[in-house]
Amino acid sequence: MVDTRYDYCIGTADEKLKKSLAAMLAEAGYYSSGQGNSVPVLLRKLRAVQPWLVVVDTALPPGNIEELAEIIENDGLAASIYINTTGARMNHYVQLSWPTEAPVLIAVADAVCSEFTRKKKLQKEIEILQRKINQRKLVEKAKGLLAKLYSLTEDEAYHFIRQSSMEQRLTMAEMARQIINEPESFSALLQHR
């Protein structure tokens, strides 16, 4: 039984397979947030619903299931399990041969969902760090621009940016962006300091 209730979508055109998978997942506490009986329908559903897990029949029509797997992976749409009903070889993706037992499906589902959770958390941390780096770059650029245009030391330029951002109730990055966009508009302020 999963500690967290994850939602899932099933991608299959086979009604019997869909019912079997749904029953196994429901018994383990997973809940359905949709299905797709073709690749385009499943992709639209995944983008709209953003489930935690997708279970895909390798016989899902039309087309190349590996291309679908690449889209799901590259776009971070969901944790995925491929139910191999066709004998397809998907070397880079988690797959189970059909039929499979419920405990095996659930153990694999728990594992891929945990890994997906970890990956999402790391992606958020990377985005936060990237945003901080970009903000720092803006401040450094504005600081250098002020130092060059108004003959300030880097410390003086930094203190000007910090003080101005507090006075105008802006973040330092927002203040830096204003300085970069219109450096000459700060000459009067700098002369009074």
Buried (B, 14 or more C-beta within 10 A) or exposed (E): EBEEEBBBBBBBBBEEBBEBBBEBBEEBEBEBBBBBBBBEBBBEBBEEBEBBBBBBBBBBEEEEBBEBBEBBBEEEBBBBBBBBBEEBEBEEBBBBEBEBEBEEBBEBBBEBBBEBBEEEEEEEEEEEEEEEEEBEEBBBBBBEBBBEBBEBEEEBBBBBBEEBBEEEEBEBBBBBBBBBEEBEEBEEEBEEE
